Structure formats: structure tokens, C-alpha cells
Amino acid sequence: MPMVFLVVFGLLYLCFFVHNRAWLTAAAYESALVGSMEAVKENGQVYDAASARSRELGNVGFFGAENLQVQTNTGKKVQVIYSLDTIASYGGFRWSQKVSGSSLIIRPVKRIRTIKAVSDLARN
């Protein structure tokens, strides 16, 4: 019976680990996308928008998780990195997770005008 409980609880904590990883990966990509969409606006605050969204999504409770940290990097692309520890109730084990999501900052109007100018030059 102890082995059965060990296996059942091990699988249960593995499910929580996978759930937390999937949720954080989706949250990282969503936060990066919010930041890259903000960059297209005239006075858009890329870092602030991505950071606010990542904090908002990171405040959702994760079972058996602690030490949630968020890092946001901006430049030519917006990158959001989450790190988290998932705790197992036996053995004092900690599973550390580090997930990241990134999105390029694309200015569609500028890109379309550049492509149109190049195609016009090619035709002439």
C-alpha cells in the first residue's frame, strides 16, 4: 500500500507540474504579445504593458507552487520569463521551472510600405 500511495501522489504532483508549466508558457506568450502590440502605438509603453500583463497572469494561484518570479526584456522583441518552484510533499523535492515566451515587434504599416516601395522599384 505505501508504494501505491507513493506512485499515486507522485503522479498527482507530476500533473500539477505539467499544469503549471503549460499555464506559465501560455501566460508568457500572451504577455509578450501584449507588449509587442503596444509597441505599434505611437507612445506605447512596451515594458509597462508586458510587465503588467505578466504580473496579472502570474497572480493566478498555482497549487503546490512558490517563488514565482517574472522577468521582462524588451528590444527588437519582447521576452517574458517566468520561474517557479513546484514542491513535492515528501522528500523535500523541488521541481524548478523556467519558461519563456517572446514576440517580435512588427510594425505592419512600415513593413507594408517598404514592400510596396521595393515592388514599385522592381517594376520600374
C-alpha positions in Angstrom: 0.0 0.0 0.0 2.8 2.5 0.7 4.2 2.0 -2.8 0.7 2.6 -4.3 0.3 5.8 -2.4 3.8 6.9 -3.4 3.0 6.3 -7.1 -0.4 8.0 -6.9 0.9 11.1 -5.1 3.9 11.2 -7.5 1.6 11.2 -10.5 -0.6 13.8 -8.9 2.3 16.2 -8.3 3.5 15.5 -11.8 0.1 16.6 -13.1 0.4 19.8 -11.1 3.9 20.4 -12.5 2.7 19.9 -16.1 -0.4 22.2 -15.5 1.8 24.9 -14.0 4.2 24.7 -16.9 1.5 24.8 -19.6 -0.2 27.8 -17.9 3.0 29.7 -17.5 4.1 29.1 -21.1 0.7 30.4 -22.3 0.9 33.4 -20.0 4.5 34.2 -21.1 3.5 34.2 -24.8 0.3 36.2 -24.1 2.3 38.8 -22.1 4.9 39.1 -24.8 2.2 39.6 -27.5 0.5 42.3 -25.4 3.9 44.1 -25.2 4.6 43.8 -28.9 1.1 45.1 -29.8 1.7 48.1 -27.5 4.9 48.9 -29.4 3.0 49.7 -32.5 1.1 52.6 -30.8 2.7 56.0 -31.1 3.6 56.5 -27.4 3.3 52.9 -26.4 4.9 51.7 -23.2 6.1 48.3 -24.2 7.8 47.3 -21.0 5.0 48.5 -18.8 2.3 46.8 -20.8 4.1 43.4 -20.9 5.1 43.6 -17.2 1.5 44.5 -16.1 0.0 41.6 -18.1 2.6 39.2 -16.9 2.0 40.1 -13.2 -1.7 39.9 -13.8 -1.5 36.4 -15.3 1.1 35.3 -12.7 -1.2 36.2 -9.8 -3.4 33.2 -10.5 -3.0 30.6 -7.8 -0.8 27.6 -8.6 -1.2 24.6 -6.3 2.0 23.5 -4.7 4.0 26.3 -6.2 6.1 29.1 -4.7 8.8 31.6 -5.6 7.1 32.8 -8.7 9.4 35.4 -10.4 8.8 37.3 -13.7 11.4 39.0 -15.9 10.5 41.1 -18.9 13.0 42.1 -21.6 12.3 44.5 -24.4 14.2 45.5 -27.5 13.6 44.2 -31.1 11.4 41.6 -29.4 9.6 41.3 -26.2 10.5 38.4 -24.0 8.8 37.3 -20.8 10.4 34.7 -18.5 8.7 33.0 -15.6 10.5 30.9 -13.0 8.7 28.9 -10.4 9.3 26.1 -7.8 6.8 23.2 -7.5 7.0 21.5 -4.2 6.5 17.8 -3.5 5.1 16.9 -0.1 7.5 14.1 0.5 11.3 14.1 0.4 11.7 17.8 0.3 12.0 17.8 -3.5 11.5 21.0 -5.5 10.9 21.0 -9.2 12.1 24.3 -10.7 10.5 25.5 -13.9 11.7 28.2 -16.1 9.5 29.1 -19.1 9.7 31.9 -21.6 7.7 33.4 -24.4 8.8 36.0 -26.9 7.2 38.0 -29.7 8.9 40.2 -32.4 7.9 43.8 -32.6 6.5 44.2 -36.1 5.2 47.5 -37.4 2.8 46.4 -40.1 2.3 49.8 -41.8 6.1 50.4 -42.1 6.6 46.8 -43.4 3.8 47.1 -46.0 5.1 50.5 -47.2 8.6 49.0 -47.5 7.4 46.0 -49.5 5.3 48.3 -51.8 8.3 50.6 -52.4 10.6 47.6 -53.2 7.9 46.2 -55.6 7.5 49.6 -57.3 11.3 49.8 -57.8 11.4 46.3 -59.2 8.6 47.2 -61.7 10.4 50.3 -62.9 
